[in-house]
């Protein structure tokens, strides 16, 4: 537990700020609503048994198709986004290069010899494919959103890290200068570049990289420019908060919302795909892009189930989707692909 990838708990001035947060009660961060990790009738033994002895289509049997985009030569005419699978994506907006929840290791794990392995894709990306970054945005500290090895390399090429309150303790421990770290509590906002506002909004989840949980915060983000509004959803169960965010900041041009790794055993910390679509409706999102699927197996559902169910529900709800291939550039004003590419994969 003392190995570097586990990170470090907040202390000193950072912890002094944390204890003043309205979200920090007793000795831990709390959700708005009571949010147990597991359903009442579920045990950890049953959960692990189902995960390790479940025989179904949890992983693709073929290499996933992908598109090779030159991330260093994206145009400035309109916001452009490139998805790397799961919850990692690159955003070029207003001349700025922004990376969200970067995980470029093979496994979302503190060690690379154990844990679920990333699905193979035709043209994999590496951190070397990225241009210098103006910002890295981090929604929370779980391994599938905050990757130690990625941060070690990114810290040399990133001007600023914007993170949930307390997550900066990990970054600082890994060598990111404190002057390059800015942390956000729920509803805190900052102008991160001229004409670009970033606001942290609530999520319904939890945090922790070891046996200790709830010592750092989990957030979603609203990114606003003079012409566009983007909702950067971290992990979250569904509740009325999405409607409140939509009423406060909407409508959104694009909402990136988690769509996978759900299960009836933990119904409050991750959304089912139908809830993902409802959250987009609540946010008043012109377009929904489902993420948190397509790269890792972290639950027991078939790997295609999230996007199949979300697509079906979106058609019922009249919610527009964009479903790019990994690596395919979407352009918010002119190109929003929605092909069912996953149906061509075994």
C-alpha positions in Angstrom: 0.0 0.0 0.0 3.1 2.3 0.2 3.8 1.9 -3.5 3.6 5.1 -5.6 0.6 4.1 -7.7 -1.6 4.0 -4.7 -1.1 7.7 -4.3 -1.3 9.6 -1.0 -4.1 10.8 1.3 -4.5 14.6 1.7 -2.7 16.3 4.5 -1.6 19.7 5.7 -3.1 22.8 4.0 -5.0 20.6 1.6 -6.7 18.6 4.4 -7.4 21.9 6.2 -9.4 23.0 3.2 -11.2 19.7 2.9 -12.5 19.8 6.4 -14.2 23.1 5.6 -16.1 21.6 2.6 -19.9 21.3 3.0 -19.5 17.8 1.5 -17.1 16.7 4.2 -19.0 15.4 7.3 -17.4 13.6 10.2 -14.2 12.3 8.6 -15.2 11.7 5.0 -16.9 13.1 2.0 -20.6 12.3 1.6 -23.0 12.1 -1.3 -26.1 14.3 -1.4 -28.3 11.3 -0.9 -27.5 8.2 1.1 -25.5 6.0 -1.3 -24.5 2.5 -0.1 -21.9 0.8 -2.2 -23.9 -2.4 -2.6 -27.6 -3.3 -2.7 -29.0 -4.6 0.6 -29.1 -8.3 -0.4 -25.6 -8.4 -1.9 -22.4 -9.6 -0.1 -18.8 -9.0 -1.2 -18.3 -12.7 -1.5 -21.2 -13.0 -3.9 -20.0 -10.0 -5.9 -16.5 -11.4 -6.4 -17.8 -14.9 -7.2 -20.0 -13.5 -10.0 -17.2 -11.4 -11.4 -14.6 -14.1 -11.6 -16.9 -17.0 -12.6 -19.3 -15.4 -14.9 -19.1 -16.9 -18.4 -20.6 -14.6 -21.0 -19.6 -12.0 -23.6 -17.9 -9.6 -21.2 -14.9 -9.0 -23.6 -14.9 -8.7 -27.4 -13.3 -11.7 -29.2 -12.0 -9.6 -32.0 -9.9 -6.5 -32.3 -12.0 -3.3 -32.1 -12.0 -1.0 -35.1 -10.5 2.4 -34.6 -9.5 5.5 -36.5 -6.1 7.1 -36.5 -6.5 10.9 -36.0 -3.5 13.3 -36.0 -4.1 14.9 -32.6 -1.4 17.4 -33.2 -3.0 18.8 -36.3 -6.7 19.3 -35.3 -8.3 22.5 -36.8 -9.4 25.4 -34.6 -12.7 26.2 -36.4 -15.0 24.3 -34.0 -14.7 22.1 -30.9 -13.3 18.7 -31.7 -13.3 15.6 -29.5 -11.4 12.3 -29.8 -12.4 9.3 -27.6 -9.8 6.7 -26.5 -12.3 4.3 -25.0 -13.8 4.2 -21.5 -13.7 7.7 -20.0 -10.5 9.1 -21.6 -10.9 11.7 -24.3 -9.1 14.6 -25.9 -10.8 18.0 -26.5 -9.5 20.8 -28.7 -11.6 23.9 -28.0 -10.8 27.6 -28.4 -7.3 26.8 -29.4 -6.7 24.8 -26.2 -5.7 21.2 -25.8 -7.5 19.4 -22.9 -7.3 15.8 -21.8 -10.0 14.2 -19.5 -9.4 11.3 -17.1 -6.3 9.9 -19.0 -5.7 6.2 -18.6 -3.2 4.9 -21.2 -1.9 1.9 -19.3 -3.0 -1.6 -20.2 -4.8 -2.2 -16.9 -6.7 0.2 -14.6 -4.8 -1.2 -11.6 -2.0 -0.2 -9.2 0.1 -3.0 -10.8 0.3 -3.9 -14.5 0.6 -7.7 -13.9 -2.9 -8.0 -12.5 -6.4 -6.6 -13.2 -8.6 -6.4 -16.2 -6.8 -5.8 -19.5 -7.7 -3.2 -22.1 -9.4 -4.5 -25.2 -7.2 -4.6 -28.3 -7.9 -2.0 -31.0 -6.6 -1.7 -34.5 -4.6 1.5 -34.1 -3.8 2.1 -30.4 -2.9 5.5 -29.2 -0.1 6.4 -26.8 0.7 9.5 -24.8 3.3 10.3 -27.5 0.5 10.9 -29.9 -0.7 13.9 -27.9 0.4 17.5 -28.3 1.5 19.6 -25.4 -1.5 20.0 -23.1 -3.0 23.2 -21.7 -5.1 21.2 -19.2 -5.8 17.8 -17.8 -9.2 17.4 -16.1 -9.6 14.7 -13.4 -13.1 13.8 -12.1 -12.0 11.5 -9.3 -9.2 9.2 -8.2 -10.2 5.7 -9.2 -7.7 3.7 -11.3 -9.9 3.7 -14.4 -9.9 7.6 -14.4 -6.5 8.5 -12.8 -3.6 6.5 -14.0 -0.2 6.8 -12.3 2.0 6.0 -15.3 0.0 8.4 -17.5 0.4 11.2 -15.0 4.2 10.6 -14.7 4.6 11.3 -18.4 1.9 14.0 -18.8 3.3 16.2 -16.0 6.2 17.2 -18.3 3.8 18.3 -21.0 0.8 19.8 -19.2 0.4 23.4 -18.0 -2.3 22.8 -15.5 -4.2 20.0 -13.7 -7.8 20.6 -12.7 -9.1 18.0 -10.2 -11.7 17.2 -7.6 -10.9 18.4 -4.1 -8.2 16.3 -2.5 -7.1 14.5 -5.7 -4.2 17.0 -5.9 -2.5 15.0 -3.0 -1.9 12.1 -5.5 -0.6 14.5 -8.2 1.7 16.3 -5.8 3.1 12.9 -4.5 3.8 12.0 -8.1 5.8 15.1 -8.8 3.3 17.5 -10.2 4.2 21.0 -8.9 1.6 22.4 -6.5 1.5 25.6 -8.7 0.2 23.4 -11.6 -2.7 21.9 -9.5 -6.1 23.5 -9.0 -8.8 21.6 -7.0 -12.6 22.1 -7.0 -15.3 21.5 -4.5 -18.9 21.1 -5.8 -20.2 24.3 -7.4 -16.8 26.0 -7.4 -15.9 27.7 -10.6 -12.9 29.3 -12.2 -11.9 31.0 -15.5 -9.2 28.5 -16.6 -8.4 30.4 -19.8 -9.7 33.8 -21.1 -13.4 33.2 -22.0 -13.4 29.6 -20.7 -15.1 28.7 -17.5 -14.8 25.4 -15.6 -17.3 24.6 -12.8 -17.3 21.4 -10.7 -20.8 19.9 -10.2 -22.0 17.1 -8.0 -21.8 13.4 -8.8 -23.2 10.4 -6.9 -20.2 8.1 -6.5 -17.2 7.5 -4.1 -13.4 7.6 -4.1 -10.3 5.8 -3.0 -7.3 4.0 -4.4 -6.7 1.6 -1.5 -8.8 0.4 1.5 -9.6 3.9 2.6 -12.5 5.6 0.8 -14.2 8.9 0.7 -11.1 11.0 1.6 -11.1 12.8 -1.8 -14.1 14.2 -3.7 -15.7 13.0 -6.9 -17.2 15.5 -9.3 -18.5 16.2 -12.8 -17.6 19.4 -14.7 -19.3 22.0 -16.8 -17.0 23.6 -19.4 -18.3 26.8 -20.9 -17.1 29.1 -23.6 -18.8 32.0 -25.3 -20.3 29.7 -27.9 -20.4 26.2 -26.4 -21.4 24.3 -23.2 -20.0 20.8 -22.5 -20.9 18.5 -19.6 -18.0 16.4 -18.5 -19.6 13.6 -16.5 -17.4 11.5 -14.2 -18.8 8.4 -12.6 -22.3 8.8 -11.1 -25.4 7.1 -10.1 -28.6 8.7 -11.2 -30.5 11.3 -9.1 -32.2 14.7 -9.4 -28.9 16.5 -9.5 -28.7 16.2 -13.3 -31.9 18.1 -13.6 -30.6 20.8 -11.3 -27.4 21.1 -13.3 -29.4 21.3 -16.5 -31.6 24.1 -15.1 -28.5 26.0 -13.9 -26.2 25.6 -16.8 -28.1 24.1 -19.7 -28.8 23.6 -22.4 -25.6 21.7 -23.3 -24.2 21.2 -26.8 -22.7 17.9 -25.7 -23.0 15.7 -22.6 -20.4 12.9 -21.9 -22.0 10.5 -19.5 -21.0 7.1 -18.1 -22.9 4.3 -19.7 -21.1 1.1 -18.6 -19.9 -1.0 -15.6 -23.3 -0.9 -14.0 -24.9 -3.9 -12.2 -28.0 -4.6 -10.0 -25.5 -5.2 -7.2 -24.4 -1.5 -7.1 -27.4 0.4 -8.5 -26.6 3.7 -6.8 -23.0 4.4 -7.8 -23.3 3.8 -11.6 -26.1 4.5 -14.0 -27.9 1.9 -16.1 -27.9 2.9 -19.8 -31.5 3.9 -19.6 -30.7 6.3 -16.8 -27.8 7.7 -18.8 -30.2 8.7 -21.5 -32.6 10.3 -18.9 -29.6 12.2 -17.4 -28.9 13.6 -20.8 -32.6 14.7 -21.1 -32.4 16.2 -17.6 -29.2 18.1 -18.6 -31.0 19.5 -21.7 -28.2 18.0 -23.9 -28.4 18.5 -27.6 -26.2 15.5 -28.1 -25.3 12.6 -25.7 -22.0 10.7 -26.1 -22.0 7.6 -23.9 -18.6 6.8 -22.3 -17.2 4.5 -19.6 -17.5 1.5 -21.9 -15.6 0.0 -24.9 -12.2 -0.5 -23.2 -12.3 -2.4 -19.9 -14.4 -5.1 -18.3 -15.3 -3.9 -14.8 -18.7 -5.5 -14.4 -20.5 -8.7 -15.4 -22.6 -7.3 -18.3 -21.7 -8.2 -21.9 -19.3 -5.6 -23.3 -21.8 -4.3 -25.9 -24.8 -4.1 -23.6 -24.3 -0.5 -22.5 -24.3 1.0 -25.9 -27.1 -1.3 -27.2 -29.4 -0.3 -24.3 -28.5 3.4 -24.5 -29.1 3.5 -28.3 -32.5 1.8 -27.8 -33.5 4.1 -25.0 -32.3 7.2 -26.9 -34.6 6.3 -29.8 -37.5 6.0 -27.4 -36.7 9.3 -25.7 -35.8 11.2 -28.8 -32.3 11.9 -27.5 -29.6 12.4 -30.1 -26.5 10.3 -29.7 -23.0 10.4 -31.2 -21.2 7.0 -31.1 -17.7 7.5 -32.7 -15.2 4.8 -33.1 -12.2 4.9 -30.8 -9.9 7.6 -32.3 -12.5 9.1 -34.5 -12.8 12.9 -34.3 -16.2 14.4 -33.7 -16.8 18.0 -34.5 -19.6 19.6 -32.4 -21.0 21.8 -35.2 -20.6 19.5 -38.2 -19.8 15.9 -37.6 -21.5 13.7 -35.0 -21.1 10.0 -36.2 -23.7 7.5 -35.0 -22.9 4.2 -36.7 -23.4 1.0 -34.8 -19.8 -0.1 -35.3 -19.9 -2.5 -32.3 -22.3 -4.8 -34.1 -19.6 -5.7 -36.5 -17.3 -7.0 -33.8 -17.5 -10.5 -32.2 
